[in-house]
Amino acid sequence: MNKLTMKEIAKLANVSQSTVSRVINGNTGVNEEAMKRVLQVIEEVGYVPNKAAQTLKKSQSNIIGVCLTETYNPYFVELVDALESEARKIGYSILLHNSKHNPITEWESIQNFIARQVDGIILVPTGEYNIQRISKLAIPTIVMTQNRKPLDSVGLDHMKAGKIVGEKFIHAGHKTFGYVGTNPDDDKFLGYKSALYENGFSFDLKNYIQLEETSKNNFLMRRDIEDYLNKVKSLDFTCLFTNNDIMALEFMKAARERNIKVPEDISVIGFDDTYLAKIMGISSIHQPIEEMVKTTIDILVDRMENEVSSESVQIKLDPTLIERMSS
């Protein structure tokens, strides 16, 4: 990976050395066009200041950039809380951005992290759109809550989680199965479906309550669930697995309004085991937040401080099912 001096960046971006310095230190008052050119050069070479030469960076910033995809799901709020605590323990602080599932905003956040000279970046999680250029960054970057090659990543084994739920429903005597989600290729759903097939059952796709990819809050999820319930005369399943706890909650509220009882008529299991699930008595797949955060920080610190450049690692943590009133 190339290591450029401030002088070389200035030459490539056709700006003065002091302009490069101001951009890198996050100072205001830089011409927007010049700033874009400097960031573009930094991006193209995957630049991280050469610590040995001390040409650009006199010391570590002790800042980790964290980019979330959403703050609406309480799971991500709990995750950030744990991340900040763990980072603080080892002398780092967090710079937080929210991409709102927009790949352009995500990339702008990453460029801001570079300009602010963060020591490492955590993406919670990321989409396909920016993956190649993220992989070329020299700043250590890790993805949380999903497994994402070619980057370092720490997530839950979603396939295994789906299997646990499918097997639980089968052992409870269910024969017809439902699902709420946005993507039929999601590992949670594939694991769920495979558990059914392995036990001699099948999943009828008309029992897949498809939510729009853009339905990220309670109101929009509820709208999509209502649309489904209004279309079908009656529900052809006695148990339901949902992509997250918010979806489980919104289904349960919509069901109650139609006099469908949970768990008597339909058993419901959510995903994430957020405080929402605990308060509302929703059975849910537990994500071990503390273990996930600690593993993520350990890998990132190793990359940042030891500058190791071995193959990327993909860690899959074990899911567990926490049973409550809904199943």
C-alpha positions in Angstrom: 0.0 0.0 0.0 1.4 3.4 -1.0 2.3 5.8 1.8 2.3 9.4 0.5 3.7 12.5 2.1 1.6 15.7 2.4 3.7 17.2 -0.3 2.9 14.4 -2.7 -0.8 14.6 -2.0 -0.7 18.3 -2.6 0.9 17.8 -5.9 -1.6 15.1 -7.1 -4.6 17.2 -5.9 -3.1 20.4 -7.3 -3.4 22.3 -4.0 -1.0 23.7 -1.5 0.5 21.6 1.3 -1.3 23.7 3.9 -4.7 22.9 2.3 -3.9 19.2 2.5 -3.0 19.7 6.2 -6.3 21.5 6.9 -8.4 18.8 5.2 -6.6 16.0 7.0 -7.0 17.8 10.4 -10.7 18.4 9.7 -10.4 22.2 9.7 -13.1 24.3 8.2 -12.5 27.1 5.7 -11.2 24.8 2.9 -12.6 25.5 -0.6 -15.0 22.7 -1.3 -13.6 21.8 -4.7 -10.1 21.6 -3.3 -11.3 19.5 -0.4 -12.9 17.0 -2.8 -9.7 16.7 -4.8 -7.6 16.0 -1.7 -10.1 13.4 -0.4 -10.2 11.8 -3.8 -6.4 11.4 -3.9 -6.5 10.0 -0.3 -9.2 7.6 -1.3 -7.4 6.4 -4.5 -4.2 5.5 -2.7 -6.0 4.2 0.5 -3.8 6.6 2.4 -3.0 6.3 6.0 -0.3 8.7 7.4 3.0 6.9 7.7 3.6 6.6 11.4 7.3 5.9 11.0 8.0 8.9 8.9 5.7 11.1 11.0 5.1 13.2 7.9 1.4 13.7 8.4 0.3 12.3 11.7 2.3 13.1 14.8 0.4 10.6 17.0 -2.7 8.4 17.0 -6.0 10.2 17.1 -7.4 7.5 19.4 -10.7 7.8 17.6 -12.7 5.0 16.1 -15.2 5.9 13.4 -18.5 4.0 13.7 -21.1 4.1 10.9 -24.5 2.7 11.7 -27.1 1.9 9.0 -30.0 2.9 11.3 -30.8 4.1 14.8 -34.4 3.1 14.8 -33.9 -0.5 15.8 -33.2 -0.5 19.6 -30.6 -3.3 18.9 -28.3 -0.8 17.2 -28.6 1.6 20.1 -27.6 -1.1 22.5 -24.7 -2.0 20.3 -23.4 1.6 20.2 -23.7 1.9 23.9 -21.6 -1.3 24.4 -19.1 -0.2 21.7 -18.5 3.2 23.4 -17.9 1.5 26.8 -15.5 -1.0 25.4 -13.6 1.6 23.4 -13.3 3.9 26.4 -11.8 1.1 28.5 -8.8 1.0 26.1 -8.5 4.8 25.7 -10.4 5.3 22.4 -13.4 7.5 21.7 -16.1 7.0 19.1 -17.1 9.3 16.2 -20.6 8.3 15.2 -22.4 8.6 11.8 -25.7 7.2 10.6 -25.9 6.3 6.9 -29.7 5.6 7.0 -29.1 2.7 4.6 -27.9 5.1 2.0 -24.6 4.0 0.3 -23.7 7.5 -0.7 -24.1 8.8 2.8 -22.1 5.8 4.0 -19.2 6.7 1.7 -19.4 10.4 2.7 -19.1 9.2 6.4 -16.1 7.1 5.6 -14.4 10.1 3.8 -15.1 12.2 6.9 -13.5 9.5 9.1 -10.4 9.7 6.8 -10.3 13.5 7.0 -10.6 13.3 10.8 -7.7 10.8 10.9 -9.5 8.1 12.8 -7.4 5.1 13.7 -10.0 2.5 12.7 -13.5 2.2 11.3 -16.4 0.0 12.3 -19.4 -0.4 10.0 -22.7 -1.7 11.5 -23.2 -3.3 9.0 -22.6 -2.4 5.3 -24.2 -3.1 2.0 -22.7 -4.3 -1.3 -22.4 -0.9 -2.9 -19.2 0.4 -1.3 -17.6 -3.0 -0.4 -14.8 -2.9 -3.0 -13.5 0.6 -2.3 -13.8 0.0 1.5 -11.6 -3.1 1.1 -8.9 -0.9 -0.5 -8.7 1.5 2.4 -5.5 1.3 4.4 -7.3 2.4 7.6 -8.3 -0.9 9.4 -12.0 -1.4 8.9 -14.3 -4.1 10.3 -18.0 -4.9 9.8 -20.2 -5.8 12.7 -23.5 -7.8 12.8 -22.9 -9.6 9.5 -20.2 -11.6 7.8 -18.8 -9.7 4.9 -15.8 -10.8 2.8 -13.3 -9.4 1.9 -13.4 -7.3 5.1 -12.8 -8.4 8.7 -16.3 -9.1 10.2 -18.0 -10.2 13.3 -21.6 -11.4 13.2 -24.0 -13.9 14.5 -24.5 -17.2 12.6 -27.8 -16.2 11.1 -28.3 -19.5 9.2 -27.9 -21.4 12.5 -30.4 -19.0 14.2 -33.0 -19.7 11.6 -32.5 -23.5 12.1 -32.9 -23.1 15.9 -36.3 -21.4 15.4 -37.5 -23.9 12.7 -36.6 -26.8 15.0 -38.2 -25.2 18.0 -41.5 -24.8 16.1 -41.4 -28.4 14.8 -40.8 -29.8 18.3 -43.7 -27.7 19.6 -45.9 -29.6 17.1 -46.4 -26.9 14.4 -47.0 -28.0 10.8 -47.5 -24.7 9.0 -45.0 -21.9 9.2 -44.8 -18.1 8.5 -42.1 -15.5 8.2 -41.9 -11.7 8.2 -38.9 -10.1 6.4 -37.6 -8.0 3.5 -35.4 -10.5 1.7 -36.1 -14.2 0.9 -32.4 -14.7 0.4 -31.6 -13.7 3.9 -29.6 -16.3 5.9 -32.1 -16.3 8.8 -34.9 -17.3 6.4 -32.7 -19.8 4.5 -31.7 -21.5 7.8 -35.4 -21.5 8.9 -36.5 -23.1 5.7 -33.7 -25.7 5.7 -34.7 -26.8 9.2 -38.2 -27.4 7.9 -37.1 -29.4 4.8 -34.7 -31.5 6.9 -37.6 -32.5 9.1 -40.0 -33.4 6.2 -41.9 -30.1 6.1 -41.9 -27.3 3.5 -42.3 -23.6 3.5 -45.2 -22.2 1.5 -44.1 -18.8 0.0 -47.6 -17.3 0.4 -46.9 -17.4 4.1 -43.9 -15.0 3.6 -45.0 -11.6 4.8 -42.8 -9.4 2.5 -42.0 -6.0 3.8 -40.5 -3.3 1.6 -36.7 -2.9 1.9 -37.4 0.8 2.8 -39.8 -0.1 5.7 -37.3 0.6 8.5 -39.6 2.0 11.2 -42.6 0.8 13.2 -45.2 2.7 11.1 -44.0 1.4 7.7 -43.5 -2.2 9.0 -47.1 -2.1 10.4 -48.4 -0.7 7.1 -46.8 -3.6 5.1 -48.1 -6.2 7.6 -51.6 -4.7 7.4 -51.5 -4.9 3.6 -50.7 -8.6 3.8 -53.4 -9.3 6.4 -56.0 -7.4 4.4 -55.1 -9.5 1.3 -55.4 -12.9 2.8 -58.7 -14.1 4.2 -57.2 -16.2 7.0 -53.6 -17.1 8.1 -52.4 -20.4 6.9 -49.7 -20.8 9.6 -49.6 -21.4 13.3 -46.2 -20.0 14.0 -44.1 -17.1 12.8 -40.4 -16.1 12.8 -39.6 -12.4 12.2 -36.5 -10.7 10.9 -36.3 -8.5 14.0 -38.1 -7.7 17.3 -39.8 -4.6 15.9 -41.5 -6.7 13.2 -42.6 -9.3 15.8 -44.1 -6.5 17.9 -46.0 -4.9 15.0 -47.3 -8.3 13.8 -48.6 -9.0 17.4 -50.3 -5.6 17.6 -52.0 -6.1 14.2 -53.0 -9.7 15.1 -54.5 -8.5 18.4 -56.8 -6.1 16.5 -58.1 -9.0 14.5 -58.7 -11.2 17.6 -55.8 -13.5 16.7 -54.3 -14.6 20.0 -50.5 -14.9 20.5 -49.3 -17.6 21.4 -52.6 -19.6 21.4 -53.4 -19.1 17.7 -49.9 -18.1 16.5 -46.5 -18.5 18.2 -44.1 -15.7 17.4 -40.3 -15.6 17.7 -38.4 -12.4 16.9 -34.7 -11.7 16.4 -32.1 -9.5 18.3 -33.4 -10.0 21.8 -33.6 -6.2 22.4 -35.1 -4.5 25.4 -38.3 -4.3 23.3 -38.5 -8.2 23.4 -37.8 -8.2 27.2 -40.5 -5.6 27.9 -43.2 -7.0 25.6 -42.5 -10.7 26.4 -41.4 -11.6 22.9 -39.4 -14.8 22.4 -36.3 -13.9 20.5 -32.9 -15.0 19.1 -30.3 -13.5 21.4 -27.4 -11.7 19.9 -24.4 -11.7 22.4 -23.7 -7.9 22.2 -20.9 -7.9 24.7 -19.0 -10.8 23.1 -19.6 -9.3 19.6 -18.3 -5.9 20.7 -15.3 -7.2 22.5 -14.3 -9.5 19.6 -14.7 -6.6 17.1 -12.6 -4.2 19.2 -9.9 -6.9 19.8 -9.5 -7.5 16.0 -9.6 -3.8 15.2 -7.0 -2.9 17.9 -4.7 -5.7 16.6 -5.0 -4.2 13.1 -4.5 -0.6 14.3 -1.7 -1.1 16.8 0.3 -4.0 15.4 -0.4 -3.1 11.7 -1.0 -6.8 10.9 -1.9 -7.4 7.3 -2.9 -11.1 7.4 -6.0 -12.5 5.6 -9.3 -11.0 6.7 -11.2 -12.9 9.4 -14.9 -13.7 9.5 -16.2 -14.6 13.0 -19.6 -16.2 13.5 -20.9 -16.2 17.0 -23.5 -18.7 18.3 -27.1 -17.7 18.6 -29.4 -18.7 21.5 -33.2 -18.7 21.7 -34.7 -16.8 24.7 -38.3 -18.0 25.2 -40.9 -15.7 26.6 -44.7 -15.4 26.5 -45.1 -15.1 22.6 -44.2 -18.8 21.8 
